[in-house]
Amino acid sequence: MTFGKTSALIVGVVAVWSACALATVSGVAPPATPGASPRQATTNDGIYTKAQADAAKAPFVKLCSECHAFTVAALKQPKDLPLGDEPFLKKWEGRSLDELLTLIVTTMPNDGSAVVNDDEALNLLAYVLQQNGFAPGKGPLNKGGAAAIIERPRK
């Protein structure tokens, strides 16, 4: 191998390693093959932490549980919307968490009793993911991670 080819190989390895490291930090999966587009992160990629979700349980109970249960059977009123089960997945599968984040921040709670900011909404979303069976990851859900696409949880 010549010096030029060796240098090109080293530069290529460093570029791939850098892309993988950046993808790990940003929450976007690295390309499957060189030159391919990055894979869109999903709710199955461990995009929140257990601690983040656990900490959001009390705010969820206070702000959300009156109108939102995680199963259809647990709903208090027929008009209430579940945050789990088939109706939730049917409505949100294939859409980004960011859409749900925006809905929470701009309209919840719908009785006007409180205001939910972006950070609180991200934590509430982590709790929703946890309650729906999505595995936690190593980093908390953040605004960048909210670009993740909602999928059915892997069992």
C-alpha positions as CSV (number, residue, x, y, z in Angstrom):
1,M,0.0,0.0,0.0
2,T,1.4,3.4,-0.9
3,F,1.6,6.4,1.4
4,G,-1.3,8.1,-0.6
5,K,-3.6,5.2,-0.3
6,T,-2.8,4.8,3.4
7,S,-3.5,8.4,4.1
8,A,-6.8,8.2,2.2
9,L,-7.8,5.1,4.2
10,I,-7.0,6.8,7.5
11,V,-9.0,9.9,6.5
12,G,-11.9,7.6,5.5
13,V,-11.8,5.7,8.8
14,V,-11.6,9.0,10.8
15,A,-14.6,10.4,8.9
16,V,-16.7,7.3,9.5
17,W,-15.7,7.2,13.2
18,S,-16.6,10.9,13.5
19,A,-20.0,10.4,11.9
20,C,-20.8,7.6,14.3
21,A,-19.7,9.6,17.3
22,L,-21.8,12.6,16.2
23,A,-24.8,10.3,15.6
24,T,-24.5,8.9,19.0
25,V,-24.5,12.3,20.6
26,S,-27.3,13.7,18.4
27,G,-29.6,10.8,18.6
28,V,-29.6,10.1,14.9
29,A,-28.5,6.6,13.8
30,P,-25.5,6.5,11.6
31,P,-25.8,5.6,7.9
32,A,-25.9,1.9,7.1
33,T,-23.5,2.3,4.3
34,P,-21.0,5.1,3.4
35,G,-22.8,7.8,1.4
36,A,-26.2,6.8,2.6
37,S,-28.5,9.2,4.4
38,P,-28.8,9.0,8.2
39,R,-31.6,6.8,9.4
40,Q,-34.4,8.7,11.1
41,A,-34.5,8.0,14.9
42,T,-37.6,6.4,16.2
43,T,-39.3,5.9,19.6
44,N,-37.7,2.5,19.7
45,D,-34.1,4.0,19.8
46,G,-33.9,4.6,23.6
47,I,-34.5,8.4,23.3
48,Y,-35.3,9.1,27.0
49,T,-34.0,8.1,30.4
50,K,-35.8,6.1,33.1
51,A,-35.0,8.9,35.6
52,Q,-36.5,11.5,33.3
53,A,-39.7,9.4,32.8
54,D,-39.9,8.5,36.5
55,A,-39.6,12.2,37.5
56,A,-42.5,13.1,35.2
57,K,-45.0,10.8,36.9
58,A,-46.2,13.3,39.5
59,P,-46.6,16.1,37.0
60,F,-48.5,13.7,34.7
61,V,-50.9,12.8,37.5
62,K,-51.4,16.4,38.4
63,L,-51.8,17.9,34.9
64,C,-52.8,15.1,32.5
65,S,-54.4,12.1,34.2
66,E,-57.8,13.6,34.6
67,C,-58.3,13.4,30.8
68,H,-55.7,10.9,29.7
69,A,-55.2,7.3,30.7
70,F,-52.9,4.8,29.0
71,T,-55.5,2.3,28.1
72,V,-59.0,2.6,26.7
73,A,-60.3,0.6,29.7
74,A,-58.9,3.1,32.2
75,L,-60.5,6.2,30.6
76,K,-62.8,8.1,32.9
77,Q,-65.0,9.8,30.2
78,P,-65.8,8.4,26.7
79,K,-64.5,11.7,25.2
80,D,-61.1,11.3,26.9
81,L,-58.2,10.4,24.7
82,P,-55.9,7.5,25.7
83,L,-52.1,8.0,25.5
84,G,-51.6,4.3,24.8
85,D,-53.4,1.4,23.2
86,E,-54.6,1.2,19.6
87,P,-56.3,4.6,19.4
88,F,-53.1,6.4,20.4
89,L,-50.9,4.4,18.0
90,K,-53.4,4.6,15.2
91,K,-53.4,8.4,15.5
92,W,-49.7,9.0,16.1
93,E,-47.7,6.1,14.4
94,G,-45.5,7.5,11.7
95,R,-45.6,11.1,13.0
96,S,-42.9,12.8,14.9
97,L,-42.7,13.3,18.7
98,D,-42.2,17.0,17.9
99,E,-45.8,17.2,16.7
100,L,-47.0,15.7,20.0
101,L,-44.7,18.0,21.9
102,T,-46.1,21.1,20.1
103,L,-49.7,19.9,20.8
104,I,-48.9,19.5,24.5
105,V,-47.2,22.9,24.8
106,T,-49.8,24.8,22.9
107,T,-53.0,23.1,24.1
108,M,-52.5,21.3,27.4
109,P,-54.0,21.1,29.8
110,N,-57.0,22.1,27.8
111,D,-58.8,23.6,30.8
112,G,-56.2,26.4,31.1
113,S,-55.3,25.4,34.7
114,A,-51.5,25.4,33.9
115,V,-49.0,26.2,31.2
116,V,-46.6,23.4,30.1
117,N,-43.2,24.6,28.7
118,D,-41.0,22.7,26.3
119,D,-38.9,21.1,29.0
120,E,-41.9,19.9,31.0
121,A,-43.5,18.6,27.8
122,L,-40.4,16.7,26.9
123,N,-40.4,15.1,30.4
124,L,-44.1,14.2,30.1
125,L,-43.4,12.7,26.7
126,A,-40.7,10.5,28.3
127,Y,-43.3,9.3,30.8
128,V,-45.7,8.5,27.9
129,L,-43.0,6.6,26.1
130,Q,-42.2,4.6,29.3
131,Q,-45.8,3.8,30.0
132,N,-46.2,2.6,26.4
133,G,-43.3,0.1,26.8
134,F,-40.6,1.9,24.9
135,A,-37.1,1.1,26.3
136,P,-35.2,4.0,27.9
137,G,-31.7,5.0,26.7
138,K,-28.7,6.7,28.1
139,G,-29.6,10.4,27.4
140,P,-32.8,12.4,28.3
141,L,-35.3,13.2,25.6
142,N,-34.5,16.7,24.3
143,K,-35.7,18.9,21.5
144,G,-33.4,17.2,19.0
145,G,-34.7,13.8,20.0
146,A,-38.2,15.0,19.5
147,A,-37.7,14.6,15.8
148,A,-38.0,10.9,16.4
149,I,-40.8,9.1,14.6
150,I,-43.4,7.3,16.7
151,E,-43.5,3.6,16.0
152,R,-45.2,0.7,17.8
153,P,-43.0,-0.4,20.7
154,R,-40.9,-3.5,20.2
155,K,-41.9,-6.2,22.5
